Amino acid sequence: MRADAQRNRERILEAADEVFAGAGPDASTEEVARRAGVAVGTVFRHFPTKADLLRALMKRLLRQVTDDAAELMARGDPATALFEFFARLVERTAANRTVVGLLAAEGMEVPITGPLGSLADAVGELLVRGQEAGAVARGVRLDEVMALLVSACQGALMGGWDADLRGRTLDLMLAGLRPAA
């Protein structure tokens, strides 16, 4: 893909993030084009249907989440990295509630096997590092952490879960991962 086409694609995805977050399911492709500073035809060249745009946003979200985990493994404090990852993932999920909801409502599937496999590996590494740092209880298993992540993200997708409720719920979940006092 040419460099200018790649830049347009990224601008379209950035604009679509904003438009869907703000306008919800009724967001228009025309508004996405306007905010991206491109013609609507450019949007359709990259994403022939709204479903294609939604799939691309979901793939991008999964890539960002995997990148978050990799960044925390590389530079994060082992004692807090797993907890920070939880918080970032829940907020990203909440911010993308409309996209996820539209995909589900349309019965659309996004190929996520690769990213989720990488994510489980990364979460496992963050878990081990947190345990070695004494911040996570030794008996906590990866499948339990992944189940908590799924639950936290499902909650973030629910209407009525504002930032305060997400924060309080996340605090309760993360407290259960810490060693007994």
Z-matrix of the N, CA and C atoms (Angstrom, degrees):
N
C 1 1.451
C 2 1.534 1 108.33
N 3 1.307 2 116.03 1 134.45
C 4 1.463 3 120.73 2 178.41
C 5 1.527 4 110.40 3 -61.69
N 6 1.316 5 115.48 4 154.70
C 7 1.468 6 120.75 5 -177.21
C 8 1.533 7 111.41 6 -60.76
N 9 1.337 8 118.16 7 -42.09
C 10 1.469 9 119.72 8 -179.36
C 11 1.527 10 110.94 9 -68.42
N 12 1.335 11 117.38 10 -35.30
C 13 1.463 12 120.34 11 177.07
C 14 1.529 13 110.26 12 -66.79
N 15 1.331 14 116.63 13 -39.28
C 16 1.471 15 120.44 14 177.94
C 17 1.528 16 110.60 15 -64.66
N 18 1.346 17 116.27 16 -41.62
C 19 1.475 18 119.28 17 177.38
C 20 1.522 19 110.82 18 -62.29
N 21 1.340 20 116.89 19 -42.73
C 22 1.469 21 120.13 20 177.93
C 23 1.521 22 110.78 21 -61.03
N 24 1.313 23 116.53 22 -43.65
C 25 1.471 24 120.67 23 179.49
C 26 1.529 25 110.24 24 -59.05
N 27 1.316 26 117.10 25 -46.22
C 28 1.470 27 120.79 26 179.79
C 29 1.526 28 111.37 27 -64.55
N 30 1.334 29 116.87 28 -40.87
C 31 1.474 30 119.50 29 177.91
C 32 1.526 31 110.60 30 -63.53
N 33 1.321 32 116.79 31 -39.69
C 34 1.464 33 120.95 32 178.63
C 35 1.528 34 110.11 33 -62.75
N 36 1.329 35 116.72 34 -45.07
C 37 1.470 36 119.55 35 -179.87
C 38 1.527 37 111.24 36 -64.95
N 39 1.330 38 117.57 37 -40.92
C 40 1.475 39 120.82 38 176.74
C 41 1.525 40 110.00 39 -60.54
N 42 1.317 41 115.98 40 -47.23
C 43 1.468 42 120.07 41 -179.26
C 44 1.528 43 110.55 42 -64.28
N 45 1.326 44 117.13 43 -40.69
C 46 1.464 45 120.21 44 -179.84
C 47 1.522 46 110.88 45 -62.94
N 48 1.332 47 116.82 46 -39.31
C 49 1.470 48 120.19 47 175.36
C 50 1.522 49 110.21 48 -54.33
N 51 1.311 50 116.14 49 -49.76
C 52 1.471 51 121.70 50 -178.01
C 53 1.527 52 111.29 51 -65.51
N 54 1.315 53 116.35 52 -45.58
C 55 1.464 54 120.57 53 -175.54
C 56 1.528 55 110.85 54 -65.37
N 57 1.328 56 117.57 55 -46.77
C 58 1.463 57 119.70 56 -179.74
C 59 1.524 58 111.28 57 -67.02
N 60 1.317 59 117.03 58 -36.77
C 61 1.472 60 119.80 59 178.07
C 62 1.523 61 110.55 60 -64.69
N 63 1.317 62 117.21 61 -38.09
C 64 1.455 63 120.91 62 -176.63
C 65 1.521 64 114.48 63 -84.88
N 66 1.329 65 117.13 64 -43.20
C 67 1.463 66 120.67 65 -173.21
C 68 1.520 67 113.25 66 -98.22
N 69 1.317 68 117.21 67 -11.30
C 70 1.461 69 119.56 68 179.25
C 71 1.509 70 112.13 69 72.17
N 72 1.332 71 115.79 70 -154.27
C 73 1.463 72 120.75 71 -174.39
C 74 1.520 73 114.75 72 -62.81
N 75 1.328 74 117.28 73 -20.66
C 76 1.462 75 120.33 74 -178.67
C 77 1.516 76 112.99 75 -87.07
N 78 1.312 77 117.57 76 6.79
C 79 1.467 78 121.33 77 -179.63
C 80 1.526 79 110.06 78 -58.52
N 81 1.315 80 115.33 79 140.78
C 82 1.466 81 118.96 80 -177.00
C 83 1.531 82 111.27 81 -105.15
N 84 1.308 83 114.10 82 150.69
C 85 1.458 84 120.81 83 176.78
C 86 1.535 85 109.58 84 -64.97
N 87 1.324 86 116.48 85 -32.06
C 88 1.463 87 120.61 86 178.21
C 89 1.528 88 111.01 87 -62.45
N 90 1.341 89 116.21 88 -39.74
C 91 1.464 90 120.19 89 178.23
C 92 1.528 91 110.26 90 -67.82
N 93 1.311 92 116.70 91 -37.91
C 94 1.471 93 120.30 92 176.59
C 95 1.525 94 109.15 93 -59.59
N 96 1.329 95 116.83 94 -47.09
C 97 1.469 96 121.22 95 179.88
C 98 1.523 97 110.70 96 -61.02
N 99 1.330 98 116.20 97 -45.33
C 100 1.467 99 120.12 98 -179.05
C 101 1.526 100 110.55 99 -58.62
N 102 1.336 101 116.67 100 -48.49
C 103 1.474 102 119.98 101 -178.44
C 104 1.525 103 112.43 102 -67.83
N 105 1.318 104 116.53 103 -29.37
C 106 1.465 105 119.70 104 179.26
C 107 1.516 106 111.34 105 -80.07
N 108 1.331 107 116.46 106 -14.22
C 109 1.460 108 120.19 107 -178.98
C 110 1.517 109 112.75 108 75.06
N 111 1.350 110 115.81 109 31.63
C 112 1.462 111 120.67 110 179.00
C 113 1.523 112 108.76 111 -129.92
N 114 1.320 113 115.64 112 165.30
C 115 1.464 114 120.34 113 175.84
C 116 1.521 115 108.99 114 -74.27
N 117 1.317 116 116.28 115 152.32
C 118 1.465 117 120.21 116 -179.48
C 119 1.534 118 110.24 117 -60.75
N 120 1.324 119 117.38 118 -30.43
C 121 1.462 120 120.73 119 176.58
C 122 1.527 121 112.07 120 -61.98
N 123 1.331 122 116.05 121 -33.51
C 124 1.465 123 120.16 122 177.49
C 125 1.521 124 110.16 123 -65.91
N 126 1.328 125 116.45 124 -40.62
C 127 1.469 126 120.20 125 176.79
C 128 1.520 127 109.00 126 -59.78
N 129 1.347 128 117.25 127 -46.34
C 130 1.464 129 120.50 128 -177.02
C 131 1.531 130 112.90 129 -70.98
N 132 1.324 131 117.88 130 -25.63
C 133 1.465 132 119.93 131 174.49
C 134 1.527 133 110.59 132 -65.79
N 135 1.333 134 115.61 133 -39.65
C 136 1.467 135 120.11 134 179.68
C 137 1.526 136 111.63 135 -80.84
N 138 1.322 137 115.64 136 -37.45
C 139 1.469 138 121.59 137 -175.10
C 140 1.528 139 108.03 138 -135.58
N 141 1.336 140 117.38 139 91.08
C 142 1.466 141 120.57 140 -173.86
C 143 1.528 142 114.53 141 -57.47
N 144 1.332 143 117.70 142 -27.43
C 145 1.470 144 120.02 143 178.60
C 146 1.533 145 109.03 144 -132.38
N 147 1.302 146 114.73 145 164.19
C 148 1.458 147 119.82 146 175.87
C 149 1.529 148 109.99 147 -61.50
N 150 1.324 149 116.22 148 -35.36
C 151 1.459 150 120.88 149 178.01
C 152 1.531 151 110.82 150 -61.46
N 153 1.327 152 117.01 151 -39.37
C 154 1.469 153 120.28 152 177.97
C 155 1.527 154 110.68 153 -64.18
N 156 1.315 155 116.26 154 -39.89
C 157 1.458 156 120.75 155 177.60
C 158 1.526 157 110.37 156 -64.21
N 159 1.320 158 117.19 157 -43.80
C 160 1.468 159 121.09 158 178.95
C 161 1.529 160 111.14 159 -62.89
N 162 1.327 161 116.93 160 -42.26
C 163 1.470 162 120.03 161 177.95
C 164 1.531 163 110.63 162 -61.48
N 165 1.312 164 116.12 163 -42.50
C 166 1.468 165 120.01 164 179.79
C 167 1.530 166 110.69 165 -63.96
N 168 1.327 167 116.67 166 -38.91
C 169 1.472 168 119.72 167 177.22
C 170 1.527 169 110.87 168 -63.91
N 171 1.325 170 116.74 169 -39.96
C 172 1.458 171 120.44 170 -179.84
C 173 1.526 172 110.86 171 -67.20
N 174 1.320 173 117.14 172 -43.53
C 175 1.466 174 120.85 173 177.63
C 176 1.525 175 110.15 174 -61.06
N 177 1.308 176 115.61 175 -40.51
C 178 1.471 177 120.96 176 178.59
C 179 1.530 178 110.05 177 -63.06
N 180 1.317 179 116.81 178 -43.27
C 181 1.462 180 121.32 179 178.11
C 182 1.530 181 110.48 180 -59.80
N 183 1.314 182 116.77 181 -46.09
C 184 1.464 183 120.45 182 179.52
C 185 1.534 184 110.98 183 -61.86
N 186 1.319 185 116.22 184 -39.69
C 187 1.471 186 120.55 185 177.76
C 188 1.532 187 110.40 186 -64.79
N 189 1.332 188 117.22 187 -41.49
C 190 1.466 189 120.88 188 178.85
C 191 1.526 190 111.06 189 -63.44
N 192 1.318 191 116.44 190 -40.70
C 193 1.460 192 120.81 191 179.93
C 194 1.533 193 110.04 192 -64.73
N 195 1.322 194 116.42 193 -44.48
C 196 1.458 195 120.62 194 178.13
C 197 1.526 196 110.33 195 -63.80
N 198 1.329 197 116.93 196 -39.37
C 199 1.470 198 120.97 197 176.89
C 200 1.528 199 111.31 198 -64.36
N 201 1.336 200 116.69 199 -38.87
C 202 1.472 201 120.45 200 176.54
C 203 1.525 202 110.15 201 -57.98
N 204 1.325 203 116.24 202 -46.87
C 205 1.469 204 120.37 203 -179.40
C 206 1.524 205 110.56 204 -62.50
N 207 1.327 206 117.11 205 -43.65
C 208 1.469 207 120.78 206 -179.72
C 209 1.526 208 110.70 207 -63.62
N 210 1.318 209 116.18 208 -41.34
C 211 1.471 210 120.15 209 179.43
C 212 1.529 211 111.05 210 -64.10
N 213 1.323 212 116.86 211 -41.47
C 214 1.467 213 120.49 212 179.16
C 215 1.527 214 111.34 213 -68.59
N 216 1.324 215 117.20 214 -33.32
C 217 1.467 216 119.37 215 176.24
C 218 1.525 217 110.57 216 -67.78
N 219 1.321 218 115.81 217 -37.88
C 220 1.465 219 120.29 218 -176.85
C 221 1.528 220 112.80 219 -77.21
N 222 1.340 221 116.97 220 -40.39
C 223 1.459 222 119.45 221 -171.80
C 224 1.517 223 115.38 222 -127.33
N 225 1.320 224 117.55 223 -4.10
C 226 1.456 225 120.09 224 -176.01
C 227 1.519 226 112.91 225 -80.96
N 228 1.294 227 114.95 226 157.85
C 229 1.464 228 121.72 227 174.93
C 230 1.524 229 107.20 228 -73.44
N 231 1.336 230 118.50 229 121.38
C 232 1.464 231 120.32 230 -177.70
C 233 1.531 232 113.63 231 -54.91
N 234 1.322 233 117.38 232 -28.14
C 235 1.465 234 120.92 233 -178.33
C 236 1.528 235 112.29 234 -75.24
N 237 1.323 236 117.88 235 -20.65
C 238 1.465 237 120.13 236 -176.03
C 239 1.527 238 113.86 237 -124.31
N 240 1.323 239 118.15 238 -9.62
C 241 1.475 240 121.23 239 -172.11
C 242 1.533 241 112.66 240 -60.39
N 243 1.324 242 118.48 241 -43.68
C 244 1.459 243 120.09 242 -179.89
C 245 1.528 244 110.59 243 -62.62
N 246 1.313 245 116.81 244 -42.16
C 247 1.465 246 121.19 245 -179.60
C 248 1.532 247 110.83 246 -66.68
N 249 1.321 248 116.06 247 -39.56
C 250 1.467 249 119.64 248 178.08
C 251 1.527 250 110.09 249 -65.99
N 252 1.328 251 116.19 250 -39.70
C 253 1.463 252 119.60 251 178.01
C 254 1.524 253 110.51 252 -60.03
N 255 1.320 254 117.08 253 -45.63
C 256 1.468 255 121.25 254 176.82
C 257 1.527 256 109.89 255 -53.52
N 258 1.316 257 116.08 256 -51.39
C 259 1.470 258 120.47 257 -176.46
C 260 1.529 259 111.13 258 -61.13
N 261 1.326 260 116.83 259 -45.05
C 262 1.471 261 120.17 260 179.72
C 263 1.522 262 110.95 261 -62.22
N 264 1.322 263 116.71 262 -44.00
C 265 1.459 264 120.33 263 -177.52
C 266 1.532 265 111.09 264 -64.05
N 267 1.307 266 116.42 265 -43.20
C 268 1.462 267 119.60 266 179.91
C 269 1.531 268 110.47 267 -64.26
N 270 1.305 269 117.99 268 -41.67
C 271 1.469 270 119.93 269 178.85
C 272 1.519 271 111.96 270 -67.63
N 273 1.322 272 117.68 271 -40.33
C 274 1.473 273 120.27 272 176.96
C 275 1.527 274 110.08 273 -62.54
N 276 1.317 275 116.47 274 -40.40
C 277 1.458 276 120.69 275 179.20
C 278 1.523 277 110.01 276 -62.97
N 279 1.320 278 116.54 277 -46.86
C 280 1.469 279 120.35 278 179.83
C 281 1.532 280 110.56 279 -61.52
N 282 1.319 281 117.34 280 -40.48
C 283 1.459 282 121.27 281 -179.07
C 284 1.532 283 111.68 282 -66.75
N 285 1.321 284 116.50 283 -24.78
C 286 1.463 285 121.14 284 -177.80
C 287 1.526 286 112.54 285 -107.05
N 288 1.310 287 116.40 286 21.06
C 289 1.469 288 122.49 287 -178.31
C 290 1.525 289 112.01 288 -53.61
N 291 1.308 290 117.81 289 -43.89
C 292 1.462 291 120.87 290 -177.31
C 293 1.521 292 111.17 291 -64.35
N 294 1.330 293 117.30 292 -45.38
C 295 1.458 294 120.84 293 -178.83
C 296 1.525 295 110.41 294 -62.47
N 297 1.311 296 116.64 295 -46.58
C 298 1.467 297 120.54 296 -179.96
C 299 1.525 298 109.85 297 -62.79
N 300 1.324 299 116.63 298 -42.83
C 301 1.462 300 120.60 299 179.58
C 302 1.521 301 112.46 300 -63.45
N 303 1.323 302 117.17 301 -41.03
C 304 1.458 303 120.07 302 178.69
C 305 1.525 304 111.32 303 -66.23
N 306 1.310 305 116.32 304 -40.93
C 307 1.470 306 119.30 305 177.57
C 308 1.524 307 110.36 306 -60.86
N 309 1.323 308 116.21 307 -45.27
C 310 1.470 309 120.18 308 -179.16
C 311 1.533 310 111.05 309 -66.00
N 312 1.325 311 116.84 310 -41.87
C 313 1.462 312 120.77 311 -178.28
C 314 1.525 313 111.59 312 -63.56
N 315 1.314 314 116.33 313 -32.62
C 316 1.458 315 120.82 314 -179.86
C 317 1.520 316 112.16 315 -87.83
N 318 1.335 317 116.50 316 -2.57
C 319 1.454 318 119.35 317 -178.28
C 320 1.517 319 112.66 318 68.48
N 321 1.318 320 116.14 319 23.07
C 322 1.464 321 120.83 320 -177.75
C 323 1.513 322 110.43 321 -81.91
N 324 1.299 323 115.11 322 144.14
C 325 1.455 324 120.66 323 177.57
C 326 1.513 325 109.21 324 -112.34
N 327 1.319 326 114.89 325 145.41
C 328 1.454 327 121.94 326 175.93
C 329 1.517 328 106.49 327 -118.14
N 330 1.337 329 118.14 328 127.13
C 331 1.459 330 118.13 329 178.39
C 332 1.526 331 110.03 330 -66.16
N 333 1.333 332 115.78 331 111.57
C 334 1.467 333 119.23 332 -174.08
C 335 1.513 334 113.49 333 -123.16
N 336 1.321 335 117.55 334 4.74
C 337 1.457 336 120.03 335 -176.18
C 338 1.517 337 111.98 336 -56.23
N 339 1.316 338 117.56 337 -48.73
C 340 1.464 339 120.88 338 -179.26
C 341 1.515 340 112.66 339 -60.93
N 342 1.342 341 117.93 340 -54.50
C 343 1.465 342 118.74 341 -179.98
C 344 1.519 343 113.79 342 -60.74
N 345 1.350 344 117.71 343 -38.91
C 346 1.457 345 118.89 344 -179.20
C 347 1.522 346 111.39 345 -69.94
N 348 1.326 347 116.95 346 -36.15
C 349 1.457 348 119.38 347 175.37
C 350 1.511 349 111.08 348 -61.72
N 351 1.315 350 116.65 349 -44.22
C 352 1.459 351 121.25 350 177.12
C 353 1.520 352 110.45 351 -64.24
N 354 1.317 353 116.20 352 -38.19
C 355 1.456 354 120.76 353 -179.35
C 356 1.527 355 110.66 354 -64.95
N 357 1.313 356 117.51 355 -44.20
C 358 1.474 357 120.02 356 179.15
C 359 1.526 358 110.54 357 -62.12
N 360 1.313 359 116.31 358 -40.39
C 361 1.469 360 119.47 359 177.60
C 362 1.530 361 110.58 360 -62.36
N 363 1.320 362 116.13 361 -44.40
C 364 1.465 363 120.72 362 -178.93
C 365 1.529 364 110.88 363 -66.38
N 366 1.327 365 116.91 364 -44.18
C 367 1.467 366 120.33 365 178.57
C 368 1.525 367 109.38 366 -62.06
N 369 1.331 368 116.74 367 -39.36
C 370 1.467 369 120.22 368 176.77
C 371 1.514 370 111.90 369 -59.64
N 372 1.316 371 116.24 370 -41.28
C 373 1.466 372 120.28 371 178.14
C 374 1.531 373 110.77 372 -66.72
N 375 1.331 374 117.14 373 -42.71
C 376 1.469 375 119.98 374 177.73
C 377 1.529 376 110.50 375 -63.03
N 378 1.323 377 116.78 376 -37.31
C 379 1.461 378 121.82 377 178.26
C 380 1.531 379 110.51 378 -62.68
N 381 1.320 380 116.86 379 -50.85
C 382 1.470 381 120.93 380 -179.60
C 383 1.525 382 110.54 381 -59.68
N 384 1.315 383 116.87 382 -44.00
C 385 1.472 384 119.88 383 179.84
C 386 1.523 385 111.38 384 -63.90
N 387 1.335 386 116.54 385 -39.68
C 388 1.461 387 119.96 386 177.22
C 389 1.518 388 111.53 387 -65.01
N 390 1.325 389 116.77 388 -38.72
C 391 1.462 390 120.71 389 177.55
C 392 1.528 391 110.54 390 -66.72
N 393 1.316 392 116.96 391 -43.13
C 394 1.464 393 120.41 392 179.14
C 395 1.523 394 111.81 393 -63.99
N 396 1.335 395 116.51 394 -30.60
C 397 1.473 396 121.14 395 178.77
C 398 1.526 397 111.54 396 -82.22
N 399 1.340 398 117.15 397 -5.81
C 400 1.460 399 120.99 398 179.53
C 401 1.513 400 114.25 399 81.26
N 402 1.345 401 117.54 400 10.03
C 403 1.460 402 121.03 401 -178.02
C 404 1.523 403 112.90 402 -92.55
N 405 1.336 404 116.77 403 -17.79
C 406 1.461 405 122.39 404 -179.92
C 407 1.529 406 107.07 405 -122.74
N 408 1.315 407 116.28 406 136.32
C 409 1.470 408 121.36 407 -179.56
C 410 1.531 409 110.08 408 -57.68
N 411 1.305 410 116.02 409 139.63
C 412 1.475 411 122.27 410 -177.32
C 413 1.525 412 112.65 411 -60.01
N 414 1.314 413 118.78 412 -33.82
C 415 1.460 414 121.16 413 -174.80
C 416 1.524 415 114.97 414 -80.65
N 417 1.316 416 118.28 415 -4.64
C 418 1.463 417 121.19 416 -178.80
C 419 1.534 418 108.76 417 -71.17
N 420 1.338 419 115.59 418 131.19
C 421 1.459 420 121.33 419 -178.43
C 422 1.527 421 110.64 420 -105.07
N 423 1.329 422 114.59 421 157.48
C 424 1.463 423 120.66 422 -179.65
C 425 1.521 424 112.00 423 -59.79
N 426 1.336 425 118.39 424 -42.80
C 427 1.463 426 118.90 425 -179.41
C 428 1.527 427 111.77 426 -61.66
N 429 1.324 428 116.76 427 -32.58
C 430 1.469 429 120.69 428 176.78
C 431 1.525 430 110.96 429 -68.62
N 432 1.327 431 116.06 430 -42.17
C 433 1.463 432 120.29 431 179.45
C 434 1.527 433 109.91 432 -64.76
N 435 1.332 434 117.18 433 -43.04
C 436 1.464 435 120.30 434 179.46
C 437 1.530 436 110.24 435 -64.04
N 438 1.324 437 117.83 436 -38.40
C 439 1.471 438 120.59 437 177.37
C 440 1.529 439 110.54 438 -63.66
N 441 1.335 440 117.02 439 -40.70
C 442 1.466 441 120.14 440 177.20
C 443 1.531 442 111.17 441 -64.87
N 444 1.331 443 116.59 442 -40.15
C 445 1.466 444 119.90 443 177.72
C 446 1.523 445 111.04 444 -61.05
N 447 1.317 446 116.07 445 -45.77
C 448 1.464 447 119.94 446 179.01
C 449 1.527 448 110.02 447 -61.01
N 450 1.320 449 117.15 448 -44.66
C 451 1.466 450 121.14 449 179.66
C 452 1.520 451 111.81 450 -62.00
N 453 1.325 452 116.40 451 -44.25
C 454 1.471 453 120.59 452 179.92
C 455 1.527 454 110.37 453 -63.42
N 456 1.322 455 116.28 454 -40.05
C 457 1.466 456 119.51 455 179.67
C 458 1.520 457 111.36 456 -69.79
N 459 1.332 458 117.61 457 -38.42
C 460 1.465 459 120.25 458 176.17
C 461 1.535 460 109.68 459 -60.52
N 462 1.317 461 116.21 460 -42.96
C 463 1.457 462 119.54 461 177.41
C 464 1.516 463 111.69 462 -60.87
N 465 1.340 464 116.20 463 -41.40
C 466 1.467 465 120.49 464 -179.53
C 467 1.523 466 111.56 465 -64.92
N 468 1.317 467 117.32 466 -24.41
C 469 1.462 468 121.00 467 179.02
C 470 1.520 469 112.79 468 -80.61
N 471 1.329 470 116.75 469 -16.80
C 472 1.464 471 120.46 470 -178.06
C 473 1.526 472 110.66 471 -75.28
N 474 1.294 473 115.26 472 140.67
C 475 1.454 474 119.56 473 172.30
C 476 1.513 475 109.48 474 -65.69
N 477 1.308 476 117.72 475 146.66
C 478 1.455 477 121.48 476 178.67
C 479 1.525 478 113.45 477 92.06
N 480 1.304 479 117.30 478 -10.75
C 481 1.464 480 119.93 479 177.01
C 482 1.523 481 107.64 480 -87.92
N 483 1.310 482 115.89 481 87.39
C 484 1.456 483 118.92 482 179.25
C 485 1.532 484 109.83 483 -77.61
N 486 1.322 485 116.74 484 176.61
C 487 1.465 486 121.64 485 -175.98
C 488 1.527 487 111.64 486 -58.61
N 489 1.317 488 117.21 487 -37.80
C 490 1.464 489 120.18 488 -179.92
C 491 1.534 490 111.25 489 -64.59
N 492 1.317 491 117.12 490 -48.01
C 493 1.465 492 120.53 491 179.44
C 494 1.530 493 110.54 492 -64.66
N 495 1.339 494 117.40 493 -40.76
C 496 1.472 495 119.88 494 177.07
C 497 1.515 496 110.18 495 -59.54
N 498 1.319 497 117.11 496 -44.17
C 499 1.462 498 121.28 497 -179.58
C 500 1.517 499 112.81 498 -63.24
N 501 1.323 500 116.56 499 -45.45
C 502 1.469 501 120.30 500 -179.66
C 503 1.526 502 111.06 501 -65.32
N 504 1.340 503 116.43 502 -42.23
C 505 1.462 504 120.74 503 179.62
C 506 1.523 505 110.43 504 -65.07
N 507 1.298 506 115.97 505 -42.48
C 508 1.463 507 120.50 506 178.50
C 509 1.526 508 110.75 507 -63.07
N 510 1.316 509 117.12 508 -40.80
C 511 1.474 510 120.41 509 177.34
C 512 1.529 511 110.99 510 -59.09
N 513 1.323 512 116.58 511 -41.81
C 514 1.472 513 120.32 512 178.62
C 515 1.534 514 111.29 513 -64.36
N 516 1.318 515 116.05 514 -43.96
C 517 1.460 516 119.61 515 179.42
C 518 1.522 517 111.73 516 -62.91
N 519 1.311 518 114.95 517 -45.79
C 520 1.465 519 118.91 518 -176.59
C 521 1.528 520 111.54 519 -69.17
N 522 1.320 521 116.92 520 -31.17
C 523 1.471 522 119.92 521 176.52
C 524 1.528 523 109.94 522 -60.75
N 525 1.325 524 116.83 523 -34.08
C 526 1.457 525 120.40 524 179.09
C 527 1.524 526 113.66 525 -70.09
N 528 1.312 527 117.20 526 -17.12
C 529 1.465 528 120.59 527 178.18
C 530 1.523 529 112.58 528 -87.48
N 531 1.317 530 116.34 529 -18.69
C 532 1.463 531 120.37 530 -175.85
C 533 1.532 532 111.03 531 -76.52
N 534 1.322 533 116.45 532 154.97
C 535 1.482 534 119.57 533 176.96
C 536 1.538 535 110.34 534 -62.31
N 537 1.315 536 115.61 535 149.36
C 538 1.464 537 120.14 536 176.96
C 539 1.506 538 109.07 537 -63.88
N 540 1.322 539 115.26 538 142.14
C 541 1.466 540 119.47 539 -177.43
C 542 1.514 541 111.72 540 -80.53
